Amino acid sequence: MASTQRASGIPLMDDVPWGSHLCVFYETTADLVDTAAAYFEAGLQHNELCAWLLPPRLSSREATELMRAQVDDLDGHVAAGRLQFIPEEESGQPFDRVHVERLWRGKLDQAVASGYEGLRGAGDSAMAERGEKGELMHYERDIAGLLNGNPALALCTYALSEARALDVFDVVRMHNLSVARRSGQWQFLETPELQRANATIRNLDDALAIMAMPFPGRELLTERERMVLAFLVKGASSKEAGRELGISPRTIDFHRANIIEKLGARNTADAIRRVLSGRGGIR
């Protein structure tokens, strides 16, 4: 395979290794679709077989309509089988985790046999919540086992309206990385530390205010890099930031990489923490 590091397409997650088990909590259907579009577009750009096991609330037709404006040549990808929408009924009625695990294993075999670099899959907790109590966590463990040592990524999405506080902590422990998307904005999960960070972000009126914030390494960044960083702090995706700045998402990603290197950060999330910490937002 060409690379073990894969672009997640999801802000705050950056590149992730094969075998990563990712999680996004979302507030609205629009947030869910935006997440899926960003995640799958990154896979399509890098020759991955992409498959979305749809939640009960979405049909294949609805998913196609909602994502068409966000994914370049979506209809072509669907027609060629590079992006597959799997309707709820294929997961079994009621939900059968063994059946679904076999479904994903078959998709992985298909990806390898067809010359793709790997499999990029996604599923929603709503499909498993119709099964017996405890099935969802067993299913998450099944997926983690399937990912181990294989060229595959898995994204599990959870509706915040259906998640209790204790459920959130259980879910986070089952995944390598977890973030939330609320009202079109990407956020860290609401631990006490991150509540303070989000409060800091909400108090910033505009991108210019963020650009003026003092933080270690600020002087190393160009004016354009500080502007890109401002949009990253506000939770914008590469596509959203590029649209606002009049540059391509790839250029945003180039600036993002430079920012991370100059600040000595591990990833985007770490760079944002450094900015907020420098301002007094995180302790």
C-alpha positions in Angstrom: 0.0 0.0 0.0 1.2 3.5 -0.8 0.9 4.9 2.8 -0.2 3.8 6.2 -1.2 7.4 7.0 -4.6 8.4 5.6 -6.3 11.8 5.5 -9.4 11.5 7.7 -11.1 14.5 6.0 -12.4 15.4 9.5 -11.1 18.6 11.1 -9.2 18.1 14.4 -8.3 14.5 13.4 -5.8 15.2 10.5 -4.0 12.1 9.2 -4.7 8.8 10.9 -3.1 5.4 10.4 -4.8 2.4 8.9 -6.7 0.6 11.6 -8.1 3.8 13.2 -11.5 3.6 14.8 -13.0 7.1 14.7 -16.0 8.6 16.3 -18.1 11.7 15.7 -21.0 12.9 17.8 -23.4 15.0 15.8 -26.4 17.3 16.5 -28.4 17.4 13.3 -28.8 15.3 10.1 -27.0 18.1 8.3 -24.0 17.7 10.6 -24.1 14.0 10.0 -24.1 14.4 6.2 -21.4 17.0 6.3 -19.2 14.7 8.4 -19.8 11.8 6.0 -19.1 13.9 2.9 -15.8 15.2 4.3 -14.7 11.7 5.4 -15.6 10.0 2.2 -14.3 12.6 -0.1 -10.8 12.2 1.5 -11.0 8.5 0.8 -12.2 8.9 -2.8 -9.2 11.2 -3.5 -6.8 8.5 -2.3 -8.2 5.4 -4.1 -10.1 3.9 -1.1 -13.3 1.9 -1.4 -15.8 3.9 0.6 -19.0 2.4 2.1 -21.6 4.0 4.3 -24.0 1.7 6.2 -26.8 4.2 6.4 -28.8 5.1 9.5 -32.5 4.3 9.5 -33.4 8.0 8.9 -31.6 8.1 5.5 -32.3 6.2 2.3 -29.7 5.7 -0.4 -31.5 8.3 -2.6 -31.6 10.9 0.2 -27.9 10.4 1.0 -27.0 10.9 -2.6 -29.1 14.0 -2.9 -27.7 15.6 0.3 -24.0 14.8 -0.5 -24.1 15.6 -4.2 -23.2 19.3 -3.7 -20.3 18.4 -1.3 -18.5 15.6 -3.1 -16.9 16.2 -6.5 -18.4 13.8 -9.1 -20.4 11.9 -6.5 -22.6 10.3 -9.1 -19.6 9.0 -11.0 -18.1 7.5 -7.8 -21.4 5.8 -7.0 -21.9 4.5 -10.5 -18.4 3.0 -10.5 -18.9 1.5 -7.1 -16.1 3.5 -5.4 -18.7 5.0 -3.0 -21.4 2.6 -1.8 -24.5 3.5 0.2 -25.7 0.4 2.1 -29.4 0.7 3.2 -30.5 -0.2 6.7 -32.2 -3.5 5.7 -28.8 -5.0 4.7 -27.7 -4.9 8.3 -30.4 -7.3 9.2 -33.8 -6.9 11.0 -33.4 -6.7 13.9 -29.8 -5.6 14.0 -27.4 -8.6 13.9 -23.9 -7.6 14.8 -22.4 -10.9 13.4 -24.1 -10.3 10.1 -22.9 -6.7 9.9 -19.3 -7.7 10.9 -19.4 -10.2 8.0 -20.7 -7.5 5.7 -17.7 -5.3 6.6 -15.3 -8.1 6.2 -16.7 -8.8 2.7 -16.2 -5.1 1.9 -12.6 -5.2 3.0 -11.9 -8.3 0.9 -13.5 -6.5 -2.0 -11.3 -3.5 -1.5 -8.1 -5.6 -1.5 -9.2 -7.8 -4.4 -10.2 -4.8 -6.6 -6.9 -2.9 -6.2 -8.0 -0.2 -3.8 -5.6 1.0 -1.2 -8.0 0.0 1.5 -11.5 0.3 2.9 -13.1 3.4 4.4 -16.4 2.5 6.2 -18.9 4.3 8.3 -22.0 3.4 10.3 -24.4 5.0 12.7 -25.3 4.0 16.2 -29.0 4.2 15.4 -28.9 1.0 13.4 -27.5 -1.0 16.4 -29.8 0.7 19.0 -32.7 -1.3 17.5 -31.0 -4.5 18.6 -30.7 -6.0 22.1 -29.2 -3.9 24.9 -25.4 -4.1 24.9 -25.2 -5.2 21.2 -23.8 -1.8 20.2 -20.7 -2.1 22.5 -20.1 -5.7 21.3 -20.4 -4.5 17.7 -17.8 -1.7 18.4 -15.4 -4.4 19.7 -16.1 -6.5 16.6 -15.2 -3.5 14.4 -12.0 -2.8 16.4 -11.0 -6.5 15.9 -11.6 -6.2 12.2 -9.5 -3.1 11.8 -6.5 -4.6 13.6 -3.7 -5.0 11.1 -5.8 -4.3 8.1 -5.9 -1.4 5.5 -9.2 0.0 6.8 -10.7 2.9 8.6 -14.0 2.9 10.5 -16.1 6.0 11.4 -18.9 5.5 14.0 -21.4 8.4 14.3 -23.6 9.0 17.3 -26.5 11.4 17.6 -26.1 13.7 20.6 -29.8 13.7 21.2 -29.8 10.0 21.8 -26.6 9.8 23.9 -26.5 10.0 27.7 -23.5 11.3 29.6 -22.4 7.8 30.7 -22.9 6.5 27.1 -20.6 9.2 25.8 -17.7 8.2 28.0 -18.2 4.5 27.2 -18.2 5.3 23.4 -15.1 7.5 23.6 -13.2 4.7 25.3 -14.0 2.4 22.4 -12.4 4.7 19.8 -9.0 6.0 18.9 -10.3 9.6 18.3 -13.6 11.3 19.1 -14.9 14.8 18.2 -18.3 16.4 17.9 -20.0 18.5 15.3 -22.7 20.9 16.5 -24.6 23.4 14.3 -22.0 23.2 11.6 -19.0 23.6 13.9 -16.4 21.0 14.9 -15.6 20.8 18.6 -13.7 18.7 21.1 -15.9 16.7 23.5 -17.2 18.6 26.5 -14.9 17.6 29.3 -14.4 20.4 31.9 -11.2 21.4 30.1 -12.8 21.6 26.7 -15.8 23.4 28.0 -13.4 26.2 28.9 -11.8 26.0 25.5 -15.2 26.2 23.8 -16.2 29.2 26.0 -13.0 30.9 24.8 -13.9 30.2 21.2 -17.4 31.5 21.6 -16.0 34.8 23.1 -14.0 35.4 20.0 -16.1 37.6 17.8 -14.3 37.1 14.5 -11.2 35.7 12.8 -9.3 39.0 13.3 -9.6 38.6 17.0 -8.1 35.2 16.9 -5.3 36.4 14.6 -4.3 39.0 17.3 -4.2 36.5 20.1 -0.8 36.1 21.8 0.4 32.5 21.9 3.8 30.8 21.8 5.1 30.6 18.2 2.8 33.2 16.8 5.7 35.3 15.5 6.8 32.3 13.4 3.6 32.3 11.3 2.9 34.3 8.2 -0.2 36.5 8.1 -1.9 33.9 5.8 -1.0 31.1 8.2 -2.4 33.1 11.1 -5.6 33.6 9.2 -5.9 29.9 8.3 -5.2 29.1 12.0 -8.0 31.4 13.0 -10.5 29.4 10.9 -9.2 26.1 12.3 -9.7 27.4 15.9 -13.2 28.3 15.0 -13.8 24.7 13.8 -13.9 25.3 10.1 -13.1 22.4 7.7 -10.5 22.9 5.0 -13.3 23.4 2.4 -15.1 26.0 4.6 -11.9 27.8 5.3 -10.8 27.8 1.7 -14.2 29.1 0.6 -13.9 32.0 3.1 -10.3 32.8 2.1 -10.8 32.3 -1.6 -8.2 29.5 -1.8 -8.4 25.7 -2.4 -8.8 23.1 0.4 -5.5 21.7 -0.6 -3.8 25.0 0.0 -5.5 25.2 3.4 -4.0 21.7 4.2 -0.6 22.9 3.0 -0.8 25.9 5.4 -2.2 23.6 8.2 0.9 21.4 7.9 3.2 24.4 8.1 1.4 25.7 11.1 1.7 22.4 12.9 5.4 22.2 12.1 6.2 25.8 13.2 4.3 25.5 16.4 5.9 22.2 17.2 2.5 20.6 17.6 1.5 17.0 17.1 -1.6 17.7 15.0 -4.3 20.3 14.5 -5.9 19.6 17.9 -2.6 20.2 19.6 -2.0 23.4 17.7 -5.4 24.7 18.8 -4.8 23.8 22.4 -1.5 25.7 22.3 -3.3 28.8 20.9 -6.0 28.7 23.5 -3.6 27.9 26.3 -1.5 30.9 25.3 -4.6 33.0 25.6 -5.5 31.5 29.0 -8.3 29.4 27.6 -7.0 26.0 28.8 -5.1 25.1 31.9 
